[in-house]
Amino acid sequence: MPQAHMEETGLEGAGPVRTDSGAPALQGRLDRWRGQWRGPDIWRRGVVLAVLAVLLGLLMLIHADLPNKVGNLGSLTETFLPWLGLFVPVLLVLALLRRSATALIALLLPAVAWVNLFGGLLTDKSGKGGNFTVATHNVNAENPDPVRTARAVAASGADVVALEELSDASRYEKAMAGAYKYHSVQGTVGVWSKYPLTDAGPVDIKMGWTRALRATVQTPQGPVAVYVAHLPSVRVKFNAGFTAGQRDNSAQALGQAIAHEPVRKVVLLGDLNGTMNDRSLAPVTSQLRSAQGAAGDGFGFSWPASFPMARIDQIMVRGMDPVSAWTLPATPSDHLPVAARVKI
C-alpha cells in the first residue's frame, strides 16, 4: 500500500509540474504581444500599408470614373472588380504582423466599399415559383463533343435555350431535336424553344457576319421577345491594354435594337464578353435587369470553366421578374452554361 501511494503521488505531481512550467512562458508571450500594441508606435508603424488600403478603397469607390481612353483601363478594372476584395485580407495580415493600428483603421475603407458593392451577392436571393425557364451557353467553336454538350444543356429542362459559337449547327440541331420542337439558327448563334417561334431573324451588331438574333416566343402567358447575342471578344495586350472597341460598338448596336423592341416582355441571352459592372455595356445593361443580380446565389462566375473568374454569360430581362438564377454543370466548353427562371 505505501508503494502504491507513492506511485499515485508521483503521477499527481507530474502534471502540475509540466503545466506550471509552461504557463508562465505562455503568459509572458501574451504579455509581450499585448505590450507591442501599446504606445505611440502603433500609430506610426504601417503608414505604407495604410496608404495602400486607402488607395484600394478609393479604386473600388471611383471605378466608374477611371478613364477608358488609355487601354480601356476602366472596363478592365470593372471586369475583375470583385477580385479586388482579395487584397483586403492580405493587407489585414500584414497590418497585424506590423502591429499597425493606423493600417487596421484604414482597411475599413476598402472593406466597407467591397461589402457595399458586392455584399448582396453573398446571400442566396433565389425564390420559388416562376413559369419560364431559360438557359444560355457558349459551346466553344472547338468543342470536342457537341452532342454531349447539347444534351447536357437540354437536361436543364429550360423552356428556351440559346447557344453561341456554333461552328457546326447541324450537330446541335440533331441533339436538341428530341427536347425542343422549334428552333432557329442565325449565323453562329441559335435558339431552341418548347413553344412556337415567330419572326426569327438576324440582328445587325456591326460585325460583318451574324452573331445575334431575335425571335418571338409564343408562351402560354403571351409573347416574349428573345435576343441571343455573342458580342466580340476582348483581349488584354501589353502594348494596347484592354482592347474592346469592337465589342463596345456591337453593344451599342444591340442596345439600339432592344430599345426599339415593340414587345413589352424581353429576355436577352448570350455571351456579352463583359460583366454587369462594365460601363461599356451600359447601352444594353441600362435597359434590362440581370437575373443573376436579382435572384442569384453567389457571383455566378461562368468563365473560364476551369476556374471561373467573371460572369460574362448573361441572362437579362425586361417586363418579367427573375425568380432564381444559377450555373449549370461544366460541359466540354470553356464556358459554364447559365440558367434562370422568371415569372411572366
Sequence and secondary structure as in RCSB ss.txt:
>XXXX:A:sequence
MPQAHMEETGLEGAGPVRTDSGAPALQGRLDRWRGQWRGPDIWRRGVVLAVLAVLLGLLMLIHADLPNKVGNLGS
LTETFLPWLGLFVPVLLVLALLRRSATALIALLLPAVAWVNLFGGLLTDKSGKGGNFTVATHNVNAENPDPVRTA
RAVAASGADVVALEELSDASRYEKAMAGAYKYHSVQGTVGVWSKYPLTDAGPVDIKMGWTRALRATVQTPQGPVA
VYVAHLPSVRVKFNAGFTAGQRDNSAQALGQAIAHEPVRKVVLLGDLNGTMNDRSLAPVTSQLRSAQGAAGDGFG
FSWPASFPMARIDQIMVRGMDPVSAWTLPATPSDHLPVAARVKI
>XXXX:A:secstr
 HHHHHHHHHHHHHHHHHHHHHHHHHHHHHHHHHHTTSSTHHHHTTHHHHHHHHHHHHHHHTGGGS STTTTHHH
HHHHTGGGGGGHHHHHHHHHHHHT HHHHHHTHHHHHHHHHHHGGGGSB   S  SEEEEEEE  TT S HHHHH
HHHHTT  SEEEEE  S HHHHHHHHTTT SEEEEETTEEEEESS EEEEEE   SSSS  EEEEEEEETTEEEE
EEEEE    EEETTTEEE HHHHHHHHHHHHHHHT  SS EEEEEE SS TT GGGHHHHTTSEEHHHHHBBS  
  BSTTS  B  EEEEEESSEEEEEEE    SSSS  EEEEEE 
